[in-house]
């Protein structure tokens, strides 16, 4: 993969991108990095790259001539078969995330344009830029630090960059969740021991523990990620096998419905009224459904609350020519584990 960075400060990239896994990827020939100083393409005797904004206002605007000339030479012109995908680092752009890193890693060539001063002339964006990308809702002096972050994140997704390609599959955000905690030797440090499950030798138990930790951390620290989760069928089956009582709720027309409940809950007298009353105290769920597990049926204490999107199951869609509604896939997954849902629901 070839990445070209267009910047006024090419020396900024020598240190950070010349170390660790990025340097090893370059030495292997997996990754090619080049910095282009677009000041070298200035056309006046002062090598000017900026000018005052038309219409007035503070700050200076990057002129179009130097950047366009640099892009045409090093990234290619529109219509060229091997033209690089051109990204302008801008706070107005689409927010960069792990999904975008994976997408960009599939491209053979990238061009990252680092802005500076107040802005970049809009005519450059309209004629040369394929998309604007932002690291988040904050402003920096230029796009250089953002470019370094993108190069690092994208390079990790190129096969062969890491010592073990599978290690990237467990990184935070790869499955929509934050990564859980990690431990190494010694087994006890300053009186704190590692969780016993990690030394049990039970790989299935370890996998379940890591999933639970990942869900808990995501729920606590990034609720906006957590609320967008959809449970995969295998996760449904694994949760259904547990002894913990659970129920599935849905909000409809500002009312709460119980769609499914495990046998332990259904054995309680007035179980539907009890569930609805207890769940209403915690607030109605937003759009979508909620899978809720309980630690104490009498008190109704909740130990988990996972959103189930009321959409067609993605995994079901991959396996079948005519996808079924997610509620139907959920019901059949539960029945496969010997749990018969008490209520059916059709959208």
Phi and psi restraints in degrees (value plus and minus 20) as a CYANA .aco file:
   2 UNK   PHI    -134.4   -94.4
   2 UNK   PSI     105.8   145.8
   3 UNK   PHI    -141.6  -101.6
   3 UNK   PSI     104.2   144.2
   4 UNK   PHI    -133.0   -93.0
   4 UNK   PSI     109.8   149.8
   5 UNK   PHI    -130.1   -90.1
   5 UNK   PSI     105.1   145.1
   6 UNK   PHI    -122.7   -82.7
   6 UNK   PSI      98.5   138.5
   7 UNK   PHI    -174.7  -134.7
   7 UNK   PSI     140.7   180.7
   8 UNK   PHI    -108.9   -68.9
   8 UNK   PSI     -27.4    12.6
   9 UNK   PHI    -153.1  -113.1
   9 UNK   PSI      48.4    88.4
  10 UNK   PHI     -82.2   -42.2
  10 UNK   PSI     -47.9    -7.9
  11 UNK   PHI     -88.2   -48.2
  11 UNK   PSI     -37.3     2.7
  12 UNK   PHI     -79.8   -39.8
  12 UNK   PSI     -48.1    -8.1
  13 UNK   PHI    -111.0   -71.0
  13 UNK   PSI     -29.0    11.0
  14 UNK   PHI     -82.2   -42.2
  14 UNK   PSI     -64.3   -24.3
  15 UNK   PHI     -95.8   -55.8
  15 UNK   PSI     -82.9   -42.9
  16 UNK   PHI     -78.5   -38.5
  16 UNK   PSI     -55.6   -15.6
  17 UNK   PHI    -117.6   -77.6
  17 UNK   PSI      -7.6    32.4
  18 UNK   PHI    -134.6   -94.6
  18 UNK   PSI      -0.6    39.4
  19 UNK   PHI    -150.4  -110.4
  19 UNK   PSI     146.6   186.6
  20 UNK   PHI      34.7    74.7
  20 UNK   PSI    -162.3  -122.3
  21 UNK   PHI     -86.1   -46.1
  21 UNK   PSI     -50.4   -10.4
  22 UNK   PHI     -85.2   -45.2
  22 UNK   PSI     -63.9   -23.9
  23 UNK   PHI     -84.7   -44.7
  23 UNK   PSI     -59.9   -19.9
  24 UNK   PHI     -84.6   -44.6
  24 UNK   PSI     -58.6   -18.6
  25 UNK   PHI     -83.9   -43.9
  25 UNK   PSI     -57.4   -17.4
  26 UNK   PHI     -87.3   -47.3
  26 UNK   PSI     -60.8   -20.8
  27 UNK   PHI     -86.7   -46.7
  27 UNK   PSI     -52.5   -12.5
  28 UNK   PHI     -95.8   -55.8
  28 UNK   PSI     -33.3     6.7
  29 UNK   PHI      65.0   105.0
  29 UNK   PSI     -11.9    28.1
  30 UNK   PHI     -95.5   -55.5
  30 UNK   PSI     -53.6   -13.6
  31 UNK   PHI    -150.7  -110.7
  31 UNK   PSI     114.6   154.6
  32 UNK   PHI    -139.7   -99.7
  32 UNK   PSI     105.2   145.2
  33 UNK   PHI    -139.6   -99.6
  33 UNK   PSI     118.7   158.7
  34 UNK   PHI    -164.6  -124.6
  34 UNK   PSI     117.4   157.4
  35 UNK   PHI    -129.1   -89.1
  35 UNK   PSI     113.7   153.7
  36 UNK   PHI    -140.1  -100.1
  36 UNK   PSI     103.7   143.7
  37 UNK   PHI    -107.7   -67.7
  37 UNK   PSI      88.5   128.5
  38 UNK   PHI     -95.1   -55.1
  38 UNK   PSI     -25.2    14.8
  39 UNK   PHI     -85.4   -45.4
  39 UNK   PSI     -46.9    -6.9
  40 UNK   PHI     -83.0   -43.0
  40 UNK   PSI     -33.5     6.5
  41 UNK   PHI    -125.8   -85.8
  41 UNK   PSI      -8.2    31.8
  42 UNK   PHI     -85.1   -45.1
  42 UNK   PSI     130.5   170.5
  43 UNK   PHI    -129.4   -89.4
  43 UNK   PSI     -24.9    15.1
  44 UNK   PHI    -127.3   -87.3
  44 UNK   PSI     151.4   191.4
  45 UNK   PHI     -89.3   -49.3
  45 UNK   PSI     -38.5     1.5
  46 UNK   PHI    -113.1   -73.1
  46 UNK   PSI     -18.2    21.8
  47 UNK   PHI      34.2    74.2
  47 UNK   PSI      24.2    64.2
  48 UNK   PHI     -95.0   -55.0
  48 UNK   PSI     118.5   158.5
  49 UNK   PHI    -142.0  -102.0
  49 UNK   PSI     -19.9    20.1
  50 UNK   PHI    -157.9  -117.9
  50 UNK   PSI     144.5   184.5
  51 UNK   PHI    -174.9  -134.9
  51 UNK   PSI     146.9   186.9
  52 UNK   PHI     -88.7   -48.7
  52 UNK   PSI     129.5   169.5
  53 UNK   PHI     -95.0   -55.0
  53 UNK   PSI     117.4   157.4
  54 UNK   PHI     -84.5   -44.5
  54 UNK   PSI     120.8   160.8
  55 UNK   PHI      68.5   108.5
  55 UNK   PSI     -22.2    17.8
  56 UNK   PHI      64.5   104.5
  56 UNK   PSI     158.7   198.7
  57 UNK   PHI      98.3   138.3
  57 UNK   PSI     147.1   187.1
  58 UNK   PHI    -100.6   -60.6
  58 UNK   PSI     140.3   180.3
  59 UNK   PHI      60.0   100.0
  59 UNK   PSI     155.7   195.7
  60 UNK   PHI    -138.5   -98.5
  60 UNK   PSI     137.6   177.6
  61 UNK   PHI    -136.0   -96.0
  61 UNK   PSI     115.9   155.9
  62 UNK   PHI     -87.5   -47.5
  62 UNK   PSI     108.9   148.9
  63 UNK   PHI     -90.4   -50.4
  63 UNK   PSI     132.7   172.7
  64 UNK   PHI     -97.9   -57.9
  64 UNK   PSI     -51.5   -11.5
  65 UNK   PHI     -80.4   -40.4
  65 UNK   PSI     -71.1   -31.1
  66 UNK   PHI     -82.6   -42.6
  66 UNK   PSI     -64.6   -24.6
  67 UNK   PHI     -88.5   -48.5
  67 UNK   PSI     -61.6   -21.6
  68 UNK   PHI     -84.6   -44.6
  68 UNK   PSI     -60.5   -20.5
  69 UNK   PHI     -84.3   -44.3
  69 UNK   PSI     -61.4   -21.4
  70 UNK   PHI     -85.9   -45.9
  70 UNK   PSI     -62.3   -22.3
  71 UNK   PHI     -85.5   -45.5
  71 UNK   PSI     -62.8   -22.8
  72 UNK   PHI     -80.5   -40.5
  72 UNK   PSI     -58.0   -18.0
  73 UNK   PHI     -98.0   -58.0
  73 UNK   PSI     -61.0   -21.0
  74 UNK   PHI    -123.8   -83.8
  74 UNK   PSI     -41.6    -1.6
  75 UNK   PHI    -127.0   -87.0
  75 UNK   PSI     -40.8    -0.8
  76 UNK   PHI      79.5   119.5
  76 UNK   PSI     141.9   181.9
  77 UNK   PHI    -117.6   -77.6
  77 UNK   PSI     137.0   177.0
  78 UNK   PHI     -77.9   -37.9
  78 UNK   PSI     113.4   153.4
  79 UNK   PHI      80.6   120.6
  79 UNK   PSI     -40.0     0.0
  80 UNK   PHI     -87.9   -47.9
  80 UNK   PSI     117.8   157.8
  81 UNK   PHI     -84.5   -44.5
  81 UNK   PSI     -54.0   -14.0
  82 UNK   PHI    -126.1   -86.1
  82 UNK   PSI       3.1    43.1
  83 UNK   PHI     -83.0   -43.0
  83 UNK   PSI     120.9   160.9
  84 UNK   PHI     -94.0   -54.0
  84 UNK   PSI     133.6   173.6
  85 UNK   PHI     -98.8   -58.8
  85 UNK   PSI      97.1   137.1
  86 UNK   PHI    -116.8   -76.8
  86 UNK   PSI     104.9   144.9
  87 UNK   PHI    -139.6   -99.6
  87 UNK   PSI     110.6   150.6
  88 UNK   PHI    -122.6   -82.6
  88 UNK   PSI     103.1   143.1
  89 UNK   PHI     -98.4   -58.4
  89 UNK   PSI      93.4   133.4
  90 UNK   PHI    -168.2  -128.2
  90 UNK   PSI     121.5   161.5
  91 UNK   PHI     -85.7   -45.7
  91 UNK   PSI     -31.5     8.5
  92 UNK   PHI    -109.8   -69.8
  92 UNK   PSI     -22.7    17.3
  93 UNK   PHI    -103.7   -63.7
  93 UNK   PSI     156.1   196.1
  94 UNK   PHI     -85.2   -45.2
  94 UNK   PSI     117.1   157.1
  95 UNK   PHI     -89.6   -49.6
  95 UNK   PSI     110.1   150.1
  96 UNK   PHI     -93.1   -53.1
  96 UNK   PSI     116.3   156.3
  97 UNK   PHI    -169.4  -129.4
  97 UNK   PSI    -196.8  -156.8
  98 UNK   PHI     -85.0   -45.0
  98 UNK   PSI     -56.3   -16.3
  99 UNK   PHI     -80.8   -40.8
  99 UNK   PSI     -61.7   -21.7
 100 UNK   PHI     -88.4   -48.4
 100 UNK   PSI     -55.7   -15.7
 101 UNK   PHI     -80.0   -40.0
 101 UNK   PSI     -61.7   -21.7
 102 UNK   PHI     -85.4   -45.4
 102 UNK   PSI     -62.2   -22.2
 103 UNK   PHI     -82.1   -42.1
 103 UNK   PSI     -67.2   -27.2
 104 UNK   PHI     -87.3   -47.3
 104 UNK   PSI     -49.8    -9.8
 105 UNK   PHI     -87.0   -47.0
 105 UNK   PSI     -35.9     4.1
 106 UNK   PHI    -101.6   -61.6
 106 UNK   PSI     -31.4     8.6
 107 UNK   PHI    -108.5   -68.5
 107 UNK   PSI     121.3   161.3
 108 UNK   PHI     -93.6   -53.6
 108 UNK   PSI     -48.3    -8.3
 109 UNK   PHI    -158.6  -118.6
 109 UNK   PSI     116.9   156.9
 110 UNK   PHI    -148.0  -108.0
 110 UNK   PSI     126.7   166.7
 111 UNK   PHI    -147.3  -107.3
 111 UNK   PSI     101.9   141.9
 112 UNK   PHI    -129.2   -89.2
 112 UNK   PSI      99.1   139.1
 113 UNK   PHI    -120.3   -80.3
 113 UNK   PSI      98.1   138.1
 114 UNK   PHI    -113.7   -73.7
 114 UNK   PSI      92.9   132.9
 115 UNK   PHI     -94.0   -54.0
 115 UNK   PSI     148.5   188.5
 116 UNK   PHI    -178.0  -138.0
 116 UNK   PSI     151.3   191.3
 117 UNK   PHI      40.1    80.1
 117 UNK   PSI    -167.5  -127.5
 118 UNK   PHI     -96.7   -56.7
 118 UNK   PSI     -60.7   -20.7
 119 UNK   PHI    -189.3  -149.3
 119 UNK   PSI     156.6   196.6
 120 UNK   PHI    -129.3   -89.3
 120 UNK   PSI     117.1   157.1
 121 UNK   PHI     -71.5   -31.5
 121 UNK   PSI     107.3   147.3
 122 UNK   PHI     -79.1   -39.1
 122 UNK   PSI     -45.6    -5.6
 123 UNK   PHI     -88.5   -48.5
 123 UNK   PSI     -47.0    -7.0
 124 UNK   PHI     -88.3   -48.3
 124 UNK   PSI     -64.3   -24.3
 125 UNK   PHI     -82.8   -42.8
 125 UNK   PSI     -63.2   -23.2
 126 UNK   PHI     -88.0   -48.0
 126 UNK   PSI     -54.1   -14.1
 127 UNK   PHI    -121.3   -81.3
 127 UNK   PSI     -42.3    -2.3
 128 UNK   PHI    -145.0  -105.0
 128 UNK   PSI     -41.7    -1.7
 129 UNK   PHI    -114.6   -74.6
 129 UNK   PSI     114.1   154.1
 130 UNK   PHI    -106.5   -66.5
 130 UNK   PSI     -55.3   -15.3
 131 UNK   PHI    -180.3  -140.3
 131 UNK   PSI     132.9   172.9
 132 UNK   PHI    -121.1   -81.1
 132 UNK   PSI     118.9   158.9
 133 UNK   PHI    -151.5  -111.5
 133 UNK   PSI     120.9   160.9
 134 UNK   PHI    -146.2  -106.2
 134 UNK   PSI     127.2   167.2
 135 UNK   PHI    -100.0   -60.0
 135 UNK   PSI     -40.8    -0.8
 136 UNK   PHI     143.6   183.6
 136 UNK   PSI    -195.2  -155.2
 137 UNK   PHI    -106.3   -66.3
 137 UNK   PSI      45.4    85.4
 138 UNK   PHI    -175.3  -135.3
 138 UNK   PSI     145.1   185.1
 139 UNK   PHI    -138.8   -98.8
 139 UNK   PSI     115.5   155.5
 140 UNK   PHI    -137.3   -97.3
 140 UNK   PSI     150.6   190.6
 141 UNK   PHI     -83.4   -43.4
 141 UNK   PSI     -57.8   -17.8
 142 UNK   PHI    -172.8  -132.8
 142 UNK   PSI    -197.1  -157.1
 143 UNK   PHI    -112.7   -72.7
 143 UNK   PSI     -14.4    25.6
 144 UNK   PHI     -84.2   -44.2
 144 UNK   PSI     -66.7   -26.7
 145 UNK   PHI     -85.5   -45.5
 145 UNK   PSI     -58.9   -18.9
 146 UNK   PHI     -82.3   -42.3
 146 UNK   PSI     -59.8   -19.8
 147 UNK   PHI     -83.4   -43.4
 147 UNK   PSI     -61.5   -21.5
 148 UNK   PHI     -80.5   -40.5
 148 UNK   PSI     -63.9   -23.9
 149 UNK   PHI     -82.5   -42.5
 149 UNK   PSI     -62.3   -22.3
 150 UNK   PHI     -87.5   -47.5
 150 UNK   PSI     -62.1   -22.1
 151 UNK   PHI     -79.3   -39.3
 151 UNK   PSI     -65.1   -25.1
 152 UNK   PHI     -83.2   -43.2
 152 UNK   PSI     -67.4   -27.4
 153 UNK   PHI     -85.5   -45.5
 153 UNK   PSI     -60.5   -20.5
 154 UNK   PHI     -90.3   -50.3
 154 UNK   PSI     -63.0   -23.0
 155 UNK   PHI     -80.1   -40.1
 155 UNK   PSI     -55.2   -15.2
 156 UNK   PHI     -82.0   -42.0
 156 UNK   PSI     -45.9    -5.9
 157 UNK   PHI    -108.3   -68.3
 157 UNK   PSI     -24.6    15.4
 158 UNK   PHI    -103.8   -63.8
 158 UNK   PSI     103.3   143.3
 159 UNK   PHI     -73.5   -33.5
 159 UNK   PSI     112.1   152.1
 160 UNK   PHI      78.3   118.3
 160 UNK   PSI     -33.7     6.3
 161 UNK   PHI     -88.7   -48.7
 161 UNK   PSI     -66.3   -26.3
 162 UNK   PHI    -106.9   -66.9
 162 UNK   PSI     135.9   175.9
 163 UNK   PHI     -80.4   -40.4
 163 UNK   PSI     -55.0   -15.0
 164 UNK   PHI    -152.1  -112.1
 164 UNK   PSI      87.7   127.7
 165 UNK   PHI     -78.2   -38.2
 165 UNK   PSI     -50.6   -10.6
 166 UNK   PHI     -89.4   -49.4
 166 UNK   PSI     -38.9     1.1
 167 UNK   PHI     -85.2   -45.2
 167 UNK   PSI     -49.0    -9.0
 168 UNK   PHI     -89.4   -49.4
 168 UNK   PSI     -42.4    -2.4
 169 UNK   PHI     -89.9   -49.9
 169 UNK   PSI     -39.8     0.2
 170 UNK   PHI    -121.7   -81.7
 170 UNK   PSI     -15.5    24.5
 171 UNK   PHI     -83.8   -43.8
 171 UNK   PSI     138.7   178.7
 172 UNK   PHI     -76.6   -36.6
 172 UNK   PSI     123.8   163.8
 173 UNK   PHI      59.0    99.0
 173 UNK   PSI     -30.7     9.3
 174 UNK   PHI     -83.9   -43.9
 174 UNK   PSI     -52.7   -12.7
 175 UNK   PHI    -135.2   -95.2
 175 UNK   PSI       0.1    40.1
 176 UNK   PHI      66.7   106.7
 176 UNK   PSI     -19.7    20.3
 177 UNK   PHI    -139.2   -99.2
 177 UNK   PSI     139.2   179.2
 178 UNK   PHI     -96.9   -56.9
 178 UNK   PSI     131.2   171.2
 179 UNK   PHI     -95.9   -55.9
 179 UNK   PSI     126.1   166.1
 180 UNK   PHI     -98.6   -58.6
 180 UNK   PSI    -199.2  -159.2
 181 UNK   PHI     -92.7   -52.7
 181 UNK   PSI     136.8   176.8
 182 UNK   PHI    -144.7  -104.7
 182 UNK   PSI     132.9   172.9
 183 UNK   PHI    -159.9  -119.9
 183 UNK   PSI     131.2   171.2
 184 UNK   PHI    -164.1  -124.1
 184 UNK   PSI    -192.2  -152.2
 185 UNK   PHI     -85.4   -45.4
 185 UNK   PSI     128.2   168.2
 186 UNK   PHI    -101.5   -61.5
 186 UNK   PSI     143.4   183.4
 187 UNK   PHI     -86.8   -46.8
 187 UNK   PSI     -50.6   -10.6
 188 UNK   PHI    -147.1  -107.1
 188 UNK   PSI     107.2   147.2
 189 UNK   PHI    -153.0  -113.0
 189 UNK   PSI     100.5   140.5
 190 UNK   PHI      31.8    71.8
 190 UNK   PSI      19.5    59.5
 191 UNK   PHI      64.5   104.5
 191 UNK   PSI     -27.0    13.0
 192 UNK   PHI    -118.4   -78.4
 192 UNK   PSI     101.3   141.3
 193 UNK   PHI    -118.3   -78.3
 193 UNK   PSI     134.7   174.7
 194 UNK   PHI     -93.3   -53.3
 194 UNK   PSI     137.0   177.0
 195 UNK   PHI     -77.1   -37.1
 195 UNK   PSI     111.7   151.7
 196 UNK   PHI     -76.6   -36.6
 196 UNK   PSI     -50.3   -10.3
 197 UNK   PHI     -80.7   -40.7
 197 UNK   PSI     -47.4    -7.4
 198 UNK   PHI     -93.9   -53.9
 198 UNK   PSI     -36.2     3.8
 199 UNK   PHI    -130.6   -90.6
 199 UNK   PSI      -8.8    31.2
 200 UNK   PHI     -97.0   -57.0
 200 UNK   PSI     -42.1    -2.1
 201 UNK   PHI      60.0   100.0
 201 UNK   PSI     -20.9    19.1
 202 UNK   PHI    -111.2   -71.2
 202 UNK   PSI      79.1   119.1
 203 UNK   PHI     -85.0   -45.0
 203 UNK   PSI     -55.6   -15.6
 204 UNK   PHI     -85.2   -45.2
 204 UNK   PSI     -61.5   -21.5
 205 UNK   PHI     -85.7   -45.7
 205 UNK   PSI     -58.8   -18.8
 206 UNK   PHI     -83.6   -43.6
 206 UNK   PSI     -63.1   -23.1
 207 UNK   PHI     -82.7   -42.7
 207 UNK   PSI     -61.6   -21.6
 208 UNK   PHI     -85.1   -45.1
 208 UNK   PSI     -63.2   -23.2
 209 UNK   PHI     -80.2   -40.2
 209 UNK   PSI     -63.3   -23.3
 210 UNK   PHI     -86.0   -46.0
 210 UNK   PSI     -57.9   -17.9
 211 UNK   PHI     -84.5   -44.5
 211 UNK   PSI     -62.8   -22.8
 212 UNK   PHI     -83.4   -43.4
 212 UNK   PSI     -62.9   -22.9
 213 UNK   PHI     -83.1   -43.1
 213 UNK   PSI     -61.6   -21.6
 214 UNK   PHI     -83.5   -43.5
 214 UNK   PSI     -64.0   -24.0
 215 UNK   PHI     -82.9   -42.9
 215 UNK   PSI     -63.3   -23.3
 216 UNK   PHI     -85.5   -45.5
 216 UNK   PSI     -63.7   -23.7
 217 UNK   PHI     -86.5   -46.5
 217 UNK   PSI     -60.8   -20.8
 218 UNK   PHI     -84.4   -44.4
 218 UNK   PSI     -61.8   -21.8
 219 UNK   PHI     -83.0   -43.0
 219 UNK   PSI     -59.7   -19.7
 220 UNK   PHI     -94.6   -54.6
 220 UNK   PSI     -62.7   -22.7
 221 UNK   PHI    -121.2   -81.2
 221 UNK   PSI     -48.1    -8.1
 222 UNK   PHI    -154.3  -114.3
 222 UNK   PSI      50.0    90.0
 223 UNK   PHI     -79.3   -39.3
 223 UNK   PSI     -47.2    -7.2
 224 UNK   PHI     -89.2   -49.2
 224 UNK   PSI     -50.5   -10.5
 225 UNK   PHI     -92.8   -52.8
 225 UNK   PSI     -63.0   -23.0
 226 UNK   PHI     -81.7   -41.7
 226 UNK   PSI     -62.0   -22.0
 227 UNK   PHI     -87.7   -47.7
 227 UNK   PSI     -38.2     1.8
 228 UNK   PHI    -114.4   -74.4
 228 UNK   PSI     -13.7    26.3
 229 UNK   PHI     -95.6   -55.6
 229 UNK   PSI     123.1   163.1
 230 UNK   PHI    -140.7  -100.7
 230 UNK   PSI     109.6   149.6
 231 UNK   PHI     -92.9   -52.9
 231 UNK   PSI     110.4   150.4
 232 UNK   PHI     -95.5   -55.5
 232 UNK   PSI     134.1   174.1
 233 UNK   PHI     -74.9   -34.9
 233 UNK   PSI     -58.7   -18.7
 234 UNK   PHI     -85.4   -45.4
 234 UNK   PSI     -57.2   -17.2
 235 UNK   PHI     -85.3   -45.3
 235 UNK   PSI     -60.1   -20.1
 236 UNK   PHI     -78.4   -38.4
 236 UNK   PSI     -66.3   -26.3
 237 UNK   PHI     -84.1   -44.1
 237 UNK   PSI     -59.7   -19.7
 238 UNK   PHI     -86.9   -46.9
 238 UNK   PSI     -62.2   -22.2
 239 UNK   PHI     -86.4   -46.4
 239 UNK   PSI     -57.4   -17.4
 240 UNK   PHI     -86.3   -46.3
 240 UNK   PSI     -45.9    -5.9
 241 UNK   PHI     -95.7   -55.7
 241 UNK   PSI     -34.6     5.4
 242 UNK   PHI     -94.9   -54.9
 242 UNK   PSI     138.5   178.5
 243 UNK   PHI     -99.8   -59.8
 243 UNK   PSI     -33.9     6.1
 244 UNK   PHI     -85.7   -45.7
 244 UNK   PSI     113.4   153.4
 245 UNK   PHI     -88.7   -48.7
 245 UNK   PSI     123.7   163.7
 246 UNK   PHI    -163.5  -123.5
 246 UNK   PSI     144.1   184.1
 247 UNK   PHI    -166.8  -126.8
 247 UNK   PSI     137.2   177.2
 248 UNK   PHI    -137.3   -97.3
 248 UNK   PSI     106.2   146.2
 249 UNK   PHI    -133.4   -93.4
 249 UNK   PSI     137.5   177.5
 250 UNK   PHI    -163.8  -123.8
 250 UNK   PSI     123.3   163.3
 251 UNK   PHI    -114.9   -74.9
 251 UNK   PSI     110.1   150.1
 252 UNK   PHI    -165.1  -125.1
 252 UNK   PSI     101.1   141.1
 253 UNK   PHI      32.8    72.8
 253 UNK   PSI      27.0    67.0
 254 UNK   PHI      41.2    81.2
 254 UNK   PSI      -0.7    39.3
 255 UNK   PHI    -142.5  -102.5
 255 UNK   PSI     138.7   178.7
 256 UNK   PHI    -126.6   -86.6
 256 UNK   PSI     113.4   153.4
 257 UNK   PHI    -140.6  -100.6
 257 UNK   PSI     126.2   166.2
 258 UNK   PHI    -118.1   -78.1
 258 UNK   PSI      97.2   137.2
 259 UNK   PHI    -110.4   -70.4
 259 UNK   PSI     -62.2   -22.2
 260 UNK   PHI    -162.0  -122.0
 260 UNK   PSI     134.2   174.2
 261 UNK   PHI    -171.2  -131.2
 261 UNK   PSI     122.1   162.1
 262 UNK   PHI     -94.2   -54.2
 262 UNK   PSI     144.4   184.4
 263 UNK   PHI     -80.9   -40.9
 263 UNK   PSI     -55.4   -15.4
 264 UNK   PHI     -81.0   -41.0
 264 UNK   PSI     -54.1   -14.1
 265 UNK   PHI     -97.1   -57.1
 265 UNK   PSI     -60.3   -20.3
 266 UNK   PHI     -87.1   -47.1
 266 UNK   PSI     -38.3     1.7
 267 UNK   PHI     -94.1   -54.1
 267 UNK   PSI     -36.9     3.1
 268 UNK   PHI     -95.7   -55.7
 268 UNK   PSI     124.7   164.7
 269 UNK   PHI     -87.3   -47.3
 269 UNK   PSI     120.1   160.1
 270 UNK   PHI      34.9    74.9
 270 UNK   PSI      22.6    62.6
 271 UNK   PHI     -85.4   -45.4
 271 UNK   PSI     -55.2   -15.2
 272 UNK   PHI     -86.6   -46.6
 272 UNK   PSI     -65.4   -25.4
 273 UNK   PHI     -83.6   -43.6
 273 UNK   PSI     -58.7   -18.7
 274 UNK   PHI     -83.9   -43.9
 274 UNK   PSI     -64.7   -24.7
 275 UNK   PHI     -84.0   -44.0
 275 UNK   PSI     -66.3   -26.3
 276 UNK   PHI     -83.0   -43.0
 276 UNK   PSI     -61.3   -21.3
 277 UNK   PHI     -84.3   -44.3
 277 UNK   PSI     -65.2   -25.2
 278 UNK   PHI     -88.3   -48.3
 278 UNK   PSI     -62.4   -22.4
 279 UNK   PHI     -89.3   -49.3
 279 UNK   PSI     -54.0   -14.0
 280 UNK   PHI     -83.3   -43.3
 280 UNK   PSI     -50.4   -10.4
 281 UNK   PHI     -85.6   -45.6
 281 UNK   PSI     -50.0   -10.0
 282 UNK   PHI    -105.9   -65.9
 282 UNK   PSI     -23.7    16.3
 283 UNK   PHI      77.7   117.7
 283 UNK   PSI     127.2   167.2
 284 UNK   PHI     -91.3   -51.3
 284 UNK   PSI     124.2   164.2
 285 UNK   PHI     -88.9   -48.9
 285 UNK   PSI     137.8   177.8
 286 UNK   PHI     -96.7   -56.7
 286 UNK   PSI    -175.5  -135.5
 287 UNK   PHI     -82.2   -42.2
 287 UNK   PSI     126.4   166.4
 288 UNK   PHI      77.7   117.7
 288 UNK   PSI    -195.8  -155.8
 289 UNK   PHI    -131.9   -91.9
 289 UNK   PSI     144.8   184.8
 290 UNK   PHI    -148.1  -108.1
 290 UNK   PSI     108.1   148.1
 291 UNK   PHI    -115.6   -75.6
 291 UNK   PSI      96.4   136.4
 292 UNK   PHI    -141.7  -101.7
 292 UNK   PSI     108.7   148.7
 293 UNK   PHI    -124.4   -84.4
 293 UNK   PSI     128.9   168.9
 294 UNK   PHI    -141.8  -101.8
 294 UNK   PSI     120.8   160.8
 295 UNK   PHI    -115.2   -75.2
 295 UNK   PSI     -46.2    -6.2
 296 UNK   PHI    -160.1  -120.1
 296 UNK   PSI      88.7   128.7
 297 UNK   PHI     -86.6   -46.6
 297 UNK   PSI     -51.2   -11.2
 298 UNK   PHI     -89.8   -49.8
 298 UNK   PSI     -62.6   -22.6
 299 UNK   PHI    -108.6   -68.6
 299 UNK   PSI     -40.4    -0.4
 300 UNK   PHI      58.5    98.5
 300 UNK   PSI      -1.2    38.8
 301 UNK   PHI     -83.7   -43.7
 301 UNK   PSI     112.7   152.7
 302 UNK   PHI    -117.4   -77.4
 302 UNK   PSI     119.6   159.6
 303 UNK   PHI    -135.7   -95.7
 303 UNK   PSI     -27.7    12.3
 304 UNK   PHI    -176.8  -136.8
 304 UNK   PSI     130.8   170.8
 305 UNK   PHI    -171.1  -131.1
 305 UNK   PSI      80.8   120.8
 306 UNK   PHI    -136.4   -96.4
 306 UNK   PSI     116.4   156.4
 307 UNK   PHI    -100.1   -60.1
 307 UNK   PSI     116.9   156.9
 308 UNK   PHI    -137.0   -97.0
 308 UNK   PSI      92.2   132.2
 309 UNK   PHI     -88.1   -48.1
 309 UNK   PSI     114.6   154.6
 310 UNK   PHI    -103.4   -63.4
 310 UNK   PSI      44.7    84.7
 311 UNK   PHI    -152.1  -112.1
 311 UNK   PSI     155.3   195.3
 312 UNK   PHI     -87.0   -47.0
 312 UNK   PSI     117.1   157.1
 313 UNK   PHI     -84.5   -44.5
 313 UNK   PSI     108.0   148.0
 314 UNK   PHI     -83.5   -43.5
 314 UNK   PSI     -63.9   -23.9
 315 UNK   PHI     -85.2   -45.2
 315 UNK   PSI     -57.9   -17.9
 316 UNK   PHI     -83.5   -43.5
 316 UNK   PSI     -57.7   -17.7
 317 UNK   PHI     -85.4   -45.4
 317 UNK   PSI     -52.2   -12.2
 318 UNK   PHI     -92.6   -52.6
 318 UNK   PSI     -47.8    -7.8
 319 UNK   PHI    -114.5   -74.5
 319 UNK   PSI     -38.6     1.4
 320 UNK   PHI    -146.5  -106.5
 320 UNK   PSI     128.6   168.6
 321 UNK   PHI     -92.7   -52.7
 321 UNK   PSI     -50.9   -10.9
 322 UNK   PHI    -142.5  -102.5
 322 UNK   PSI      76.1   116.1
 323 UNK   PHI     -78.5   -38.5
 323 UNK   PSI     126.6   166.6
 324 UNK   PHI    -119.5   -79.5
 324 UNK   PSI     138.6   178.6
 325 UNK   PHI     -78.5   -38.5
 325 UNK   PSI     130.4   170.4
 326 UNK   PHI     -83.8   -43.8
 326 UNK   PSI     -54.4   -14.4
 327 UNK   PHI     -82.4   -42.4
 327 UNK   PSI     -55.2   -15.2
 328 UNK   PHI     -90.0   -50.0
 328 UNK   PSI     -60.4   -20.4
 329 UNK   PHI     -84.3   -44.3
 329 UNK   PSI     -60.6   -20.6
 330 UNK   PHI     -81.8   -41.8
 330 UNK   PSI     -66.4   -26.4
 331 UNK   PHI     -80.7   -40.7
 331 UNK   PSI     -63.8   -23.8
 332 UNK   PHI     -89.6   -49.6
 332 UNK   PSI     -53.1   -13.1
 333 UNK   PHI     -84.3   -44.3
 333 UNK   PSI     -59.8   -19.8
 334 UNK   PHI     -88.5   -48.5
 334 UNK   PSI     -62.9   -22.9
 335 UNK   PHI     -83.4   -43.4
 335 UNK   PSI     -51.4   -11.4
 336 UNK   PHI     -84.5   -44.5
 336 UNK   PSI     -41.4    -1.4
 337 UNK   PHI    -118.6   -78.6
 337 UNK   PSI      -8.0    32.0
 338 UNK   PHI      60.5   100.5
 338 UNK   PSI      -5.3    34.7
 339 UNK   PHI    -127.9   -87.9
 339 UNK   PSI      94.9   134.9
 340 UNK   PHI    -115.6   -75.6
 340 UNK   PSI      94.1   134.1
 341 UNK   PHI     -83.0   -43.0
 341 UNK   PSI     122.8   162.8
 342 UNK   PHI    -106.3   -66.3
 342 UNK   PSI     -43.6    -3.6
 343 UNK   PHI    -144.7  -104.7
 343 UNK   PSI     119.8   159.8
 344 UNK   PHI    -124.8   -84.8
 344 UNK   PSI     135.7   175.7
 345 UNK   PHI    -165.7  -125.7
 345 UNK   PSI     112.7   152.7
 346 UNK   PHI    -140.7  -100.7
 346 UNK   PSI     114.3   154.3
